[in-house]
Amino acid sequence: MKPEARLRASDGQDRHAAAPAKRLFGNSMRPRANYESDYASMVGGGVAPHITATMTHSRIAETASAALVVETIRDEDGLRALEPEWIALENEACNTLPFRTAAWTLAWWKHLRRQCPAVRDHLSLRALRTADGKLVGVAPLMITERPGRGFMRTRCLQFIGTDPNVTELRGGLWAPDHEHACLQALKAAVTGEASEWDWMIWNGIPADGAAETLNGGVRWNAYTRYYTLRLEGDWPTFKARLRRNVKESLRKCYNSLKRAGLDHALEVVTNREEMKDALHGFFRLHAERASVPGSIRHPNTFASPDARAFLVDVCERLSERGQARVFRLRVGGSVVATRVAFVMGGTLYLYYSGYDREFGKYSVMTTLVSEVIQRAFREGLDSMNLSTGHDVSKTRWGPRECLECDGVMVSPRPLGHFAYAAYHFLETTMLQQHVRERIMRLLARNGGASCIAGAGMY
């Protein structure tokens, strides 16, 4: 069945957003927040051969008149060597997502890949080139083995970013006008190497026709929403279009500080030298936000040392290109709210945030976002990405909703079918979250605390 065009909600109201997806993809289609992408059952799967080659090539015919060359990069040296071309592709594609950059993948592989008895990640990135050698696509893939050793291993080919939502939008990067060709070539290439994996997870496929390219053999079972704002005109014009209750909320935010005799100011940290200190402040306020009770739970995404080290690393890498920012709202001289953001392709991507719970009564996070939007207008940016997840902090601004699809492709090998069938059965019918965690902890008991943390359900 043909995927529907990307869903949009100009007024920020998307109560029925999931309904079209369910009609098109079936009842198994669900938000990615509830989708455990790569948990492997403890049965089935063959033993993957030890990978020694650095790079392999396969020529894939797209049409009668054109072809793409697909390279497989399996080590960090090859990954670093690809970085200059990858950065050039980011610029050509006007990439707006930090998760699709070379910096993100390099930092992720350094800090967040998993190597322990319970789970092991092996780099299996695909670089797609034209016949004359030009890079037109990058699929940052890896093979995840669960357990990490033994004859019962299962192998999942998936996009880098299997973490507790540190990587919000996983997927590949394609040159303009090459998206469909790259997806076709990638699918043909990995199918030709199906002896290396039992099933593959596809991520980040826009539901605007691109998913149609992969329909054969791919079962679409999850989707991710994210929200974008077009920055047309200026702040007064934008503000005038907001709903009355949102304008009233903004007025109360600013007036509450004024009545308390508190001044406020927006700071923007962009320099690499200042980035680490700004991020340490962010980690503190982000953890404090996570401790605030309420109906909406905000987990501490950067509770682990590895996650914190990753964010510092990737922000320092991107700050060298002027693409990383930490916004800070000072009230009465103290930083009371902060948000990490990225600027690329004319778009400001709003990442995670945090605030001082003592200032929650002043709605300082709403004030901070308001100040950030005003600054984006002054800088002449084209748009803002409010990130993933459906909540009023995003929809109040009247954004457009976009939809990306995730799917599963099972290896044509009999062992692949058996491994995935066993995994899917246990995932959906038998093993509850706490049971899975106990199994993975038993497997990881000799791997240390970091191994146990890496053996989660993602």
C-alpha angles and dihedrals in degrees: 000000000000117000114241123243118273109288118243133191113187093186095046093247111125106155090139097043093110095049097072090047091053092048091051102038104026134247092301090069108104141157113285090236086076096038119101100203107194112012106142123206120237094248137068132016130108128252112271115230115248107267115227105153117098097205137004130187134216126178113222123193113223098176137348091272105038142044140187127213115223118205123194115213114197107172141049094251090060090046093053092046090056094052099092092051091044091054089050089052090051089057094045092049092045086231113202100182122085089204092068095055130106089237092058094049094045092050093043093052091049097049111018109035112113125236113168140104092275098050138002129191121208121192113244104161119169122215115193120207139177119244090268092055102259114148110238102159143024124195107187097208134164137182113238117201121202117217094025093230141010136069093286095065120138121203126214121189107209146146119278112260105076095154137116092285096297084126102050101182116029122192147091136297121236133186117247112281091010101083098101094041091050093049091049092048093045093050092049092047097050091043088056088054096044092131087077097059142034099209138355129222114214115204137181098023108155114233091226099097100295090097088058087069090065100037097114109085096357120108110205109216110153142034136196124213124208132171132227134189125208109220100214122162115349140308097272090052092046092047092049090059094055120104117268095248091053092051089049090050091052091049091052092049094056095038094052090059091044093051090051090053092245122143121207137203136180119233125191121201114200106147119102090224092059098036098087095052091046091051093050087057089048092052090053095050093041090056090047091053089051089056093057110108118228146113093282112064118214109192122210096250093183099048093120122076090231092056091049092047089049094053093048090050097048093044091051091049093049094042088064086066094041092251103116126075140173113204116204129188113209118200118184089350096305129103105244102163134025140176133189115224141172130215119206137135091015091299131112111217113203109214128178125333143193140191144190106264090215087067096046090102088066093055090234094171091060089048091050094051090047091053091047092052090050091051091049089056091050091051091052096240117168100221149347129231110213090196130235132320132061114258138128093257086072105029093051089075094059098244132174115253118227127192131210123186133221124201145172128237116189121214113254088231114105091234089053092055091047094048094049094043090054092046093048093047094051092043095052105032115020119019118069121199096262092049092052091049091052091051092049091047090054090051091047098044092109094043102072132239095300090053091052091050089050093052095072127127098276 
